[in-house]
């Protein structure tokens, strides 16, 4: 089994696609009779998915800071009543 993380298929594709399009657009040169790419499309696609995976990982880390720290905590009316007491 590989040590590399599995890609979230739909999410990774949605993020990788615009990256791929941008990188291809930046690597294509047009002349009157020729089209030339500075990098192979396969390498650009692999890079796009790797960048998408990193982007999604950072997004998950940032979202984690906003998630509840103790999701099993139960809040009842007695807890709320003590908030007003000083």
C-alpha positions as CSV (number, residue, x, y, z in Angstrom):
1,X,0.0,0.0,0.0
2,X,1.3,3.4,-0.9
3,X,2.1,6.0,1.8
4,X,0.7,8.8,-0.4
5,X,-2.8,10.1,0.6
6,X,-5.8,9.1,-1.6
7,X,-7.3,12.0,-3.5
8,X,-10.9,13.0,-2.7
9,X,-12.1,12.4,-6.3
10,X,-14.7,15.1,-6.9
11,X,-13.2,17.7,-4.6
12,X,-9.7,17.3,-5.9
13,X,-10.8,17.4,-9.5
14,X,-12.8,20.6,-8.9
15,X,-9.7,22.3,-7.4
16,X,-7.2,20.8,-9.8
17,X,-9.1,21.6,-13.0
18,X,-8.7,25.4,-12.9
19,X,-5.1,25.0,-11.8
20,X,-4.4,22.7,-14.8
21,X,-6.1,25.2,-17.2
22,X,-4.0,28.1,-15.9
23,X,-0.7,26.2,-16.0
24,X,-1.4,24.9,-19.5
25,X,-2.3,28.5,-20.7
26,X,1.0,29.7,-19.2
27,X,3.0,26.9,-20.9
28,X,1.7,27.1,-24.5
29,X,3.3,29.2,-27.2
30,X,1.5,29.9,-30.4
31,X,3.2,30.9,-33.7
32,X,1.8,31.2,-37.2
33,X,2.2,27.5,-38.0
34,X,3.1,25.9,-34.6
35,X,1.9,25.3,-31.1
36,X,4.6,24.5,-28.5
37,X,4.2,23.4,-24.9
38,X,7.1,24.0,-22.4
39,X,6.0,21.1,-20.2
40,X,4.2,17.8,-20.8
41,X,0.4,17.8,-20.2
42,X,0.8,14.7,-18.0
43,X,3.3,16.5,-15.7
44,X,1.1,19.6,-15.6
45,X,-1.9,17.4,-14.6
46,X,0.1,15.6,-11.9
47,X,1.3,19.0,-10.5
48,X,-2.3,20.3,-10.6
49,X,-3.5,17.4,-8.5
50,X,-0.6,17.8,-6.0
51,X,-1.3,21.5,-5.6
52,X,-5.0,20.8,-5.2
53,X,-4.3,18.2,-2.5
54,X,-2.1,20.8,-0.6
55,X,-4.8,23.4,-1.0
56,X,-7.4,21.1,0.4
57,X,-5.2,20.1,3.3
58,X,-4.6,23.7,4.3
59,X,-8.3,24.4,4.0
60,X,-9.1,21.5,6.3
61,X,-6.5,22.8,8.8
62,X,-8.0,26.3,8.7
63,X,-11.5,24.9,9.1
64,X,-10.5,22.7,12.0
65,X,-9.7,25.8,14.0
66,X,-13.4,26.8,13.7
67,X,-14.8,23.4,14.5
68,X,-16.1,22.5,18.0
69,X,-13.3,21.3,20.3
70,X,-15.5,18.9,22.3
71,X,-18.4,17.8,20.0
72,X,-19.7,15.4,22.7
73,X,-20.3,18.2,25.3
74,X,-23.9,18.5,26.2
75,X,-25.3,21.9,27.1
76,X,-28.4,22.0,29.1
77,X,-30.6,24.8,30.6
78,X,-28.8,24.7,34.0
79,X,-25.5,25.6,32.2
80,X,-27.1,28.6,30.5
81,X,-28.7,29.8,33.7
82,X,-25.2,30.1,35.4
83,X,-24.0,32.5,32.6
84,X,-26.0,35.4,34.0
85,X,-24.9,34.8,37.7
86,X,-21.9,36.9,38.8
